[in-house]
Amino acid sequence: MKQVVFAAAALAVTLGVAGAHADTLPGVRGINHIGLTVPDMAEAESFFSDVLGCEKATSFGPFRDDTGSFMQDLLDVDPRAVVQQITLMRCGFGSNIELFSYEAPDQQTVRPKNSDIGGHHIAFYVDDIDAAAAYFKDKGIRTLMGPFPVNEGPAAGQTILYFFAPWGLQMEAISFPGGMAYEKDGGPVLWSNTDPAK
């Protein structure tokens, strides 16, 4: 049954048993993926693969329920919403990206700003942010001010540059090859260049 396949494939998260703490999500290992609804799947796949270097893992769909409440019950969307396609992208050593192409009677096309509730961005760690900035310029990718170095406070040591996908999704390139200032006092390291597969 498509609904069962959809639920298992789209929402599966691999959970381990080590590292759990009392009163926290049992067995949580990390962020498996970030889901994004995009206006044009081919454009999004091309951007994430050809520009950002992610690798397409698989695509599947469509999924719908023309008479019942499955879509609402599972995803809290309009009962007549249709997921035309889901594409899973593997992005380096970090979290994966799950792209959704939807049709829905109540679909909104207004993109929230970073300052809006529900506003968001995705940050990609890069080894050389100046090289990333030059690359974006060469590719005609819209960027904001920067690269901007953070020189004070607990985040000192990082340099950032915000950029945009063709459909307006805000993203960020970030680099802190020497670590950030807070790390000298302990606490979790936010990025490691160690390949978890090795």
N, C-alpha and C positions, 0 to 999 in steps of 0.2 A: 504494500500500500504506500502510495507516494507520501502521504502525510507522516507515516512512521519513519520513512527514509529521511524526509526533510528534518523532522525533529531530531533524529539521531545524528545526522551529518552536520547540520548547521549549528547545533547547540552543544555538541560533544566537547568536553574539556577533560584532558588527561590529568587526573589528580593522584598524587602519591600519598603515602601514609607518614613519611618522616617530616619533621619540621613544623608540625601543627602545635599551636599553643592553646591553652584553655580559653574558651569563649571567643575563638576565631574560627573562620571557615576551615573545617577539617581537611587536612591534606593539601592545602593550596600550594601550588608550585610556582605560579607566576601568571602573567597575562598571556593567554593563548593567541588571541586575536583582537583586533579592533574592527568593528563593523561600520561600514559607511554606505549610505544610500547615494547613488550617483545618477546624474541625469542621462548619461550616455555610456553604456558599458564598454563599447569598443574604445572610446576615447579614454576612459578611466584605465582600462587594461593597458593601453598603449603608454599612457603617462607613467603608471607605476612600473612597467617593465622597461620601456625604452629610455625614459628620462631618469627614473630613480633606481633602476637596477634590480627591482624585485623580480621574482620568478613565478610564473603562473603554475599553480599546482593542479587545479581542476576547476571545472564549471559544471553546474547542474541546475535543473529547474525546467519548466515553470512549476509553481505551486499555487494552488487556489482551493477555495471551497465555495462553490456557487450557491449552496443552500443552507449550510450550517454556520457555526460560530468558531470553527477551528482556528482561523487566522487571528481572530480577536482573542481567543482563549490562549493561544500559544505566544503571540507576538504583541498583543495589545494594539492592533491596528484595526481599521475598518473591516468588518466581516467579509466584504467583497473585494478587499485588496488582493492583488495578484503579485507574487514575486516572479517576475519574468525570468530572472537568472541570478545565480549566486556564483561568484568567482573567488577562489581562494588564492592569495598571493603570498609567497614566502619572501620575507624581506631581511636579508642578512642574518645577523645573530639575534635580532630583537623579536618583537611581537610580529605576528602575521597580520595581513589585512584581508578582511572579508568584504567584498564589494557586492552590494545589492542593487538590482534594477527593479523598481516597483511601479505598478499602476494602482492607484487607489482613488475612490471618489472624493475623499477629503484631503488629498495630497497638497501640501504647501510647498511653494518654491522659494520662499523668502529665506535667505541665508543669514543666520545669526552672526552678529559681530562678536569678537573676542570678549567684549565687555557684557554681552547679553547672557542671561541665565540660559544655559544650554549651549552657550558659545564654546568653542573647542579649537584645538589645533593638534596636529601630530608632529612630533619632533623626530628627526633622523640624525643620529650621531654620525659625524664625518671626521676623518683624520685631519684634514686641512681645510679650514673654513674659507680661507682666501681662494683656494683652488675651487671650492664649491661655488663661491660667489662669481668667479670668472666663468665657470661652466654655465650657471644660470643665465648670465648675461649673453653668452654665446648662443644659448638655446632660445633666447627671447622669453625667458620665464620672468614674470613680474615678481620683484622683491621690494621690501621696504628698506628703511635705513639700516646700514650696516655693511659688513659685519661689525657688530657692537660688542666690545670687550667689557666684561664686568670686572671692575678692579677693586671693589670694596665689598665688605660684608661676607656672609657665609658662602655665597655663590661666586665669590671672586675666583678667577681662573677660567671661567667659561666665556666663550664668545658665541654670539647668536646672530642669526639672520632669518627673518621671516620671509616666506615666499608663498606663491599661490599656484594651485592646479588650474588648468584652463577654465574649469567651471566655477572657480572661486573658492574652493576649499583652502583654508589657511593652514600652512605647514611651517616648520621651522628646521633650519639646519643648526646644529649645536656641536661645539667641540670644547673639550677640556682635557687635553692630553697630559697635563701635569696634575690633574685632579682639581678639586675645588677646595676652598679654604676650610670649610666645615670638616673635611675629612681628617684633618690633623687632630681633631678632638674625638675621633671615633665616629661610629654610626655607619649605616649601610652605604656602600659605594654604589653610586647610581649608574655607572657604566664600566664595563671591563671589555677589553678587546680580545679576551680569551674566547676561542671558539668552543662552545659547549659540547660540540660533537667529538672533540678530540680528548 
